Amino acid sequence: VYNPPQTRLLQKAAADGAQGINGLGMLIWQGAIAFERWTGQLPPVDVMRSAVEAIFAGRK
């Protein structure tokens, strides 16, 4: 799950001292792999991550 970035499960895990991650990385890397397969070019992962983070932060 990438939205919301902090689910109740992740909040509970953090409260119990565990480290959890949301699904944002998976979203980005699925897109990156698709980009490479469709275009034959290496994906601009940093650009993709910045764009996704900007969208979730309410910027465009």
N, C-alpha and C positions, 0 to 999 in steps of 0.2 A: 504494500500500500504506500503510495507516495503523496496522497492527499487525503486527510491532513498529514503533515509531516510528523506530528507526534500523536500517535493513537493512544488510547487508554492502555493498551498492552505495553507499548514502549514506555509510557509514563510509569507504569507499575514496575516494569523491569528496572528502570533507572532508580526508582525508590528502593528497590531491593538490592541495589548495588551491581546490577548486570548492565552490560552495554548492549544496546540494540541498534539496529539500523533500519531506516525506512526503505521503500522500494525505488527511491529516486535514481540510485545508481543503476539499477536494473533497467529502468525506463530509458536512461541515457544510452546504456550499452546495447540494448536491443535496437535502438535507432541507429547506433553507430555500425553495428554489424549489418543491418539492412542497407545502410548507405553504401558500405563497402561492396556488398554483393550486387547492388543495383548499378553502381557507377564504376566499380573496379578501382576506386581511389581510396586512399586512407582517409577516414573520417576526421573532421576537425573536432575532436572530443571536447577540448577546452571551450571552444566556441559554443558547442551544443550545450554543455553544462551551464555556461553563463546565461545562455538564452532561456533555458528551462528555469534556472534559479530566478531570473528576472521576471518571468511570467508568474511564478508562484509568489514572488514578493509584490506583485501588483504593478510592476513596471512592464513596459512593452518596447 
